[in-house]
Amino acid sequence: MPHATPWPVWIALYLYLAGVSGGAFAASVAASFLGPKYRNVARWGALLSPWPVLIGTGMLVMDLGSPLRFWMLLVKVNPRSVMSMGTFVISLFSLVAVLYCWHQLYTEKKVKFTLLPEPVLKLVQYLGIPLAVALGTYTGFLLNASRAITLWNNGVLPLIFLASALSTGVAAVIVAVAATGKWDVVKNEVVNLAIADAVLMGLEIFALAAYVWSLHVGNMAQQAALSFLNANYGLLFWGGVWAAGLLLPLAIKLFTKGESSGKAILNGTLVLAGGLMLRIIIVMAGQAATPLY
Amino acid sequence: MAKKYGMVIDLRKCVGCEACTVACKSENGVPLGNFRTWVQVHETGTFPHVGMHFVPKLCNHCDNPACVSVCPTGATFKRGEDGIVLINQDDCVGCKYCMVACPYGVRYLHESKGVVDKCTWCVHRVEEGVVPSCANTCIAGARIFGDLNDPESEISKFIAKNPVQVLKPEAGLGPNVYYVALDNAFNNGLGNR
C-alpha cells in the first residue's frame, strides 16, 4: 500500500520560499548595478533575501525522516541526484545571501565590520545572480526528476518555477519598499520595478500556458493528470494562480490610471499569493494525480 | 557471470490469501501500517460480467532504478553481484525523494528508524541459498524466485515457456518482477493503471 503523498505541503512552501529569496537577491543586485536611484530596492532586496530560504530549508530539514542527519547531504554526494546538486546550490546561495545582507547592514552602520570588502563584494554580486537563477530553476528540476509523476516530469516546469521565483522575489521587494518608504521618494523605484515584475509575469504566463498545453495534447497519462488537476484543484489553479496571481495584477498594472503605494502593495501581494498557490498545487496535485499501482 | 535475481508471479494461481504479505511482515519486522509486499485487488468489467483479480506488489529491483539515481546521499544502491536494490540505512536521511521517484510505490518511511525501507528480496535468506519468505510461503506456488541470467534456473525455464509482462513498462526502468496473466487485471481501459 503505497504512501499517496510522501512529500507534504511543507515541501511546496520550501520550494516557494527558496524562489522568493532568489528573486529578491537578483532584484537587489540588479538594482545596485543601476546606481543610487534604485537604492531602496537594492537595500530591501539585500535585507529580505536570506530569510525565506533559511526558513524554507529549516522546514525541509524538519521533514526529513532523520533531521539530525541533514549534514550527510553535504558529505555524501550523488552527482546524478538533482537533490544532491541542489543542496550545494542552496547552501552556497544562503551563504552569499547572508553575507550580502550583513554587508547591507554594514553600509547602514548597524554592524561594525563587513566580510565583503569591495573586490569580494563584486565577486559575490556576479556569482550571486547565476546562483539565484540556479536556485529558482533547481526547485523545478527537483520535481522534474520524478518520472513517476506526470505533472512534475514536464520539461517546462523548471522555467515556470524560475519565472515565478523571480517575479515573487521582485514582488516581495516591491511590497517591502512601498510599505516602508515615503511614496514620493520611492515611487519611481516601485513603478519601474513593477514593470520588471510584469515582464517576468508575462514570461511565466507563456511557460504556464505551454505546460498546460503540453498536458492537453500529451499522452494518456498527461491528459489524465490534467483532468485530475482541473477536477480537484481547478478553482485554485485557474482562479487562484492564473486569474488572481497573474492576470489580475497585470490588468491592474496595465489598465488602471495613477500610481499609489496601495496599488503596488496589492499587486505584489497577489503575485506572492499566486506563486505560493502554484507550488502547493504542483506538489500536492502531482503526487495525488499519480496512481501508484 | 553476475547473477540477476528476478521473480515471476503467476496470477492464474494467486487467490489473494495474503500469506505472502504476512510472511514478509513477520520475516522482516515491517512496522504496523507499512508493507514490503501486498496484494492489490483489481475489479474489472461491469455487472453482471465482472471479475476480481489479484496482483501482488513488491520492489521490482529494476535494471535502471529511479530510486538509485535520485538518492542524494547514495544510500540506495543496486548491488553489482546479484542486482538486488538495497538501502544503506546508515546513509539514508529520510528525504523521501526515492518514494516520489519510484513509479511502483513500493517504498515507505520507517517512522521509528527515520529512514526509507522496502523489499530486500530477503537478502539475508537469499545469501543463505533459500528463496524469499513470500515465495517460500505462497500456498499456490505462484511466486517463482531465481537467477534470470542462469538459463537452467526454474524462473528462466518458466519465462521461456510462458508469456510474461511487467508493470508500467513505459517507465523504462527494466523491472525484474514478471507477471503471468497481468492484462486480465487491467481490462478496464484506463482502470486501475
Interface residues (C-beta under 8 A of the other chain):
Chain A: M1 P2 H3 P6 W7 D63 L64 G65 S66 P67 R69 F70 M72 L73 K76 V77 N78 R80 S81 V82 M83 S84 T87 A145 S146 R147 A148 I149 W152 M220 A224 Q287 T290 P291 L292 Y293
Chain B: F35 W38 Q40 V55 K57 A66 S69 V70 C71 P72 T73 G74 A75 D91 C92 V93 G94 C95 K96 Y97 M99 V100 A101 C102 P103 Y104 G105 V106 R107 Y108 L109 H110 E111 K113 G114 V115 V116 A171 G172 L190 N192 R193
